[in-house]
Amino acid sequence: MSLSAITGTYLLHGRYAEGEQQLRRYLARYPNDRAAQNLSRQLTVDPKAALGSASRNYVVQAGDSYSTLAARELGDSNQFLVLARYNGSTNPSALRAGEVIRLPLMTTRGTASGGASARGGTRDTATAAIPPATSADAAPSNESSAAKARRLQAESTALHKQGQDDQALSRLDEALTLDPHVKPAGDPAVRAQLLASYHERAVVLYRDQKLDQAITLWDRILAVDPGYERAVIYRARAQELQRRLNQI
């Protein structure tokens, strides 16, 4: 299985033991894959040790996911798994608007309270997979959202050229979260792959009748690409099903 398939099939749905087995098999073939190493660490690390015991309550908003929250709070959407485990989640894909979760109090972006500093000393293993050359610490403190989105997209392009496709998708995911209308740059295949992954996740949610979350994902796709035909069709179906269910 590809790493994205392992993530989508097992890890996002809380099938951690099976996902860990698949990751071991994957790493046996690709032992130097840093994204896979990172996910494996997130499955075994103590979340409190990784993110710190100090936390604040957060009310989940429409469109939030553990990936988007990890991107915003930890500086890397790939850290969704340790954040989900920090909250005792047995199904990271089932985050609902209105739910109250815990977010770690961060002393610096990407560094948990009580954890090692990203600027000095050794970083925690849960965040060690972030490439130093493209870490959030290198970003200007006064960087606007639009500028940051462009920078993240440029990093995505560079990572894709280096063959680090999973990290490239993660960077582009962060960029589009900040600015869905950021002008396409680099290889259009990366953006197309990310939108396809959004659609696949939305279809799974739709089949599970988690309609609000599915519609939110399709809204996100259409904000990026209003002509994405599958999102238009499925979103209309979900809205119709939602209307019928509300009439029962």
PLY file of the C-alpha trace (Angstrom):
ply
format ascii 1.0
element vertex 248
property float x
property float y
property float z
element edge 247
property int vertex1
property int vertex2
end_header
0.00 0.00 0.00
1.08 3.56 -0.63
1.65 5.81 2.36
-1.40 7.92 1.49
-3.52 4.75 1.29
-2.27 3.58 4.70
-3.11 6.99 6.12
-6.55 7.20 4.53
-7.57 3.59 5.14
-6.21 2.98 8.62
-4.76 5.95 10.49
-7.46 8.54 9.77
-10.11 6.04 10.91
-8.38 5.05 14.13
-7.31 1.59 12.99
-3.96 2.20 14.63
-2.79 -1.39 15.16
-3.46 -2.33 11.52
-1.95 0.95 10.36
1.20 0.31 12.38
1.55 -3.13 10.76
1.18 -1.61 7.30
3.70 1.10 8.16
6.23 -1.54 9.23
5.81 -3.29 5.88
6.10 0.01 4.04
9.24 1.00 5.94
10.76 -2.40 5.25
10.63 -1.44 1.56
11.31 2.28 1.98
13.38 2.60 5.17
14.43 6.20 4.44
10.93 7.59 3.92
10.84 10.39 6.49
7.07 10.89 6.29
6.49 7.21 7.11
9.04 7.36 9.92
7.21 10.39 11.28
3.82 8.64 11.27
5.33 5.58 12.92
6.76 7.75 15.71
3.41 9.43 16.22
1.82 6.02 16.79
4.26 5.07 19.53
5.27 8.33 21.24
3.51 9.39 24.44
1.36 12.31 23.21
1.78 14.24 26.46
5.54 13.80 26.30
5.50 14.99 22.70
3.12 17.94 23.04
3.31 18.80 26.73
0.75 18.47 29.51
-0.32 22.13 29.44
-3.29 22.64 27.13
-6.26 24.85 26.36
-9.79 23.97 25.37
-10.85 24.60 21.77
-14.32 24.40 20.23
-14.09 22.71 16.83
-15.29 24.88 13.95
-16.83 23.81 10.65
-14.03 22.78 8.28
-11.60 21.91 11.08
-9.78 18.61 11.01
-6.87 17.30 13.02
-4.72 17.97 9.94
-5.71 21.63 9.65
-5.39 22.12 13.41
-1.96 20.47 13.42
-0.90 22.75 10.56
-2.04 25.82 12.49
-0.98 24.84 16.01
2.06 22.61 15.43
3.30 24.01 12.13
2.84 20.75 10.20
-0.43 19.10 9.13
1.39 15.74 9.13
1.30 15.86 12.94
-2.46 15.14 12.92
-1.98 11.69 14.43
-0.19 12.72 17.62
-2.71 15.55 18.08
-5.60 13.10 17.68
-4.02 10.72 20.19
-3.40 13.68 22.52
-7.20 13.97 22.59
-7.79 10.24 22.96
-9.42 10.09 19.54
-10.17 6.62 18.23
-11.29 8.02 14.85
-9.41 11.16 13.77
-11.67 11.59 10.73
-14.77 11.98 12.93
-14.00 15.41 14.35
-17.30 17.32 14.59
-18.08 21.02 14.73
-18.99 22.01 18.29
-16.83 19.30 19.86
-14.43 20.52 22.55
-10.86 19.25 22.27
-7.51 20.11 23.85
-4.77 21.97 22.02
-1.27 22.04 23.52
0.06 25.34 24.75
2.99 26.12 22.49
6.00 28.12 23.67
7.09 28.55 20.04
5.45 27.36 16.86
6.11 23.64 16.54
7.44 23.35 20.11
5.24 22.06 22.90
5.21 23.58 26.35
7.67 21.54 28.38
9.21 20.05 25.22
12.60 20.70 23.62
13.14 23.97 21.80
13.18 23.84 18.02
15.87 26.54 18.03
18.16 25.05 20.62
18.73 21.42 21.60
17.03 18.41 20.08
13.48 18.69 18.83
10.86 16.20 19.94
10.59 13.09 17.78
6.98 13.90 16.91
8.09 17.07 15.08
11.56 16.00 13.98
10.41 15.11 10.46
9.88 18.76 9.50
12.73 19.65 7.13
14.86 22.34 8.84
15.22 24.36 5.64
11.45 24.75 5.35
10.39 24.82 8.99
7.99 27.47 10.28
10.82 28.94 12.37
12.41 30.22 9.15
9.29 32.26 8.28
9.21 36.02 8.93
7.17 36.81 12.05
5.17 39.49 10.20
4.41 37.28 7.19
0.87 37.76 5.85
-1.44 34.80 5.22
-1.25 35.33 1.45
2.56 35.51 1.53
2.76 32.44 3.72
0.45 30.54 1.35
2.72 31.42 -1.59
5.80 30.36 0.40
4.23 27.04 1.40
3.23 26.40 -2.20
6.82 27.06 -3.31
8.04 24.63 -0.63
5.52 22.08 -1.91
6.92 22.42 -5.42
10.49 21.99 -4.15
9.58 18.90 -2.10
7.77 17.38 -5.08
10.86 17.85 -7.24
12.88 16.04 -4.53
10.46 13.10 -4.70
8.95 13.83 -1.26
5.37 13.73 -2.47
3.66 13.23 0.90
5.39 16.25 2.39
4.68 18.20 -0.81
0.97 17.46 -0.39
1.14 18.49 3.26
2.70 21.87 2.40
0.14 22.51 -0.33
-2.65 21.53 2.07
-1.40 24.20 4.48
-1.15 26.75 1.65
-4.71 26.16 0.47
-6.01 26.22 4.05
-4.57 29.72 4.40
-5.58 30.93 0.93
-7.79 28.72 -1.28
-7.30 31.19 -4.13
-3.50 31.16 -4.14
-2.41 31.21 -7.77
-1.31 27.72 -8.96
2.44 27.29 -9.36
4.77 24.40 -10.00
3.49 20.97 -11.02
-0.34 21.05 -11.36
-0.40 17.31 -10.61
0.30 18.01 -6.91
-2.74 20.26 -6.60
-4.88 17.78 -8.55
-3.73 14.95 -6.26
-4.58 16.97 -3.14
-8.06 17.86 -4.40
-8.63 14.21 -5.29
-7.68 13.21 -1.73
-10.16 15.77 -0.35
-12.86 14.29 -2.61
-12.07 10.71 -1.55
-12.34 11.69 2.13
-15.61 13.52 1.46
-17.08 10.47 -0.32
-16.23 8.27 2.70
-17.92 10.79 5.01
-20.91 10.94 2.66
-21.30 7.15 2.71
-21.16 7.26 6.52
-23.86 9.97 6.37
-21.55 12.51 7.99
-23.02 15.03 5.62
-21.94 18.30 7.23
-18.29 17.24 7.18
-18.56 15.93 3.61
-20.18 19.15 2.37
-17.51 21.20 4.14
-14.79 19.30 2.29
-16.54 19.74 -1.05
-16.92 23.44 -0.27
-13.17 23.53 0.28
-12.53 21.85 -3.08
-14.85 24.28 -4.88
-13.20 27.27 -3.21
-9.95 26.13 -4.84
-11.47 24.90 -8.13
-15.09 25.97 -8.77
-15.17 23.75 -11.86
-14.37 20.50 -10.01
-17.29 18.53 -11.46
-17.27 15.56 -9.06
-17.40 17.89 -6.06
-20.32 19.81 -7.59
-22.28 16.60 -8.24
-21.61 14.90 -4.91
-22.17 18.09 -2.92
-25.61 18.46 -4.53
-26.39 14.81 -3.68
-25.31 15.32 -0.07
-27.42 18.44 0.27
-30.46 16.63 -1.16
-29.95 13.68 1.20
-29.55 16.10 4.10
-32.81 17.80 3.13
-34.66 14.47 2.99
-33.29 13.33 6.34
-34.35 16.61 7.93
-37.91 16.00 6.72
-38.15 12.61 8.43
0 1
1 2
2 3
3 4
4 5
5 6
6 7
7 8
8 9
9 10
10 11
11 12
12 13
13 14
14 15
15 16
16 17
17 18
18 19
19 20
20 21
21 22
22 23
23 24
24 25
25 26
26 27
27 28
28 29
29 30
30 31
31 32
32 33
33 34
34 35
35 36
36 37
37 38
38 39
39 40
40 41
41 42
42 43
43 44
44 45
45 46
46 47
47 48
48 49
49 50
50 51
51 52
52 53
53 54
54 55
55 56
56 57
57 58
58 59
59 60
60 61
61 62
62 63
63 64
64 65
65 66
66 67
67 68
68 69
69 70
70 71
71 72
72 73
73 74
74 75
75 76
76 77
77 78
78 79
79 80
80 81
81 82
82 83
83 84
84 85
85 86
86 87
87 88
88 89
89 90
90 91
91 92
92 93
93 94
94 95
95 96
96 97
97 98
98 99
99 100
100 101
101 102
102 103
103 104
104 105
105 106
106 107
107 108
108 109
109 110
110 111
111 112
112 113
113 114
114 115
115 116
116 117
117 118
118 119
119 120
120 121
121 122
122 123
123 124
124 125
125 126
126 127
127 128
128 129
129 130
130 131
131 132
132 133
133 134
134 135
135 136
136 137
137 138
138 139
139 140
140 141
141 142
142 143
143 144
144 145
145 146
146 147
147 148
148 149
149 150
150 151
151 152
152 153
153 154
154 155
155 156
156 157
157 158
158 159
159 160
160 161
161 162
162 163
163 164
164 165
165 166
166 167
167 168
168 169
169 170
170 171
171 172
172 173
173 174
174 175
175 176
176 177
177 178
178 179
179 180
180 181
181 182
182 183
183 184
184 185
185 186
186 187
187 188
188 189
189 190
190 191
191 192
192 193
193 194
194 195
195 196
196 197
197 198
198 199
199 200
200 201
201 202
202 203
203 204
204 205
205 206
206 207
207 208
208 209
209 210
210 211
211 212
212 213
213 214
214 215
215 216
216 217
217 218
218 219
219 220
220 221
221 222
222 223
223 224
224 225
225 226
226 227
227 228
228 229
229 230
230 231
231 232
232 233
233 234
234 235
235 236
236 237
237 238
238 239
239 240
240 241
241 242
242 243
243 244
244 245
245 246
246 247
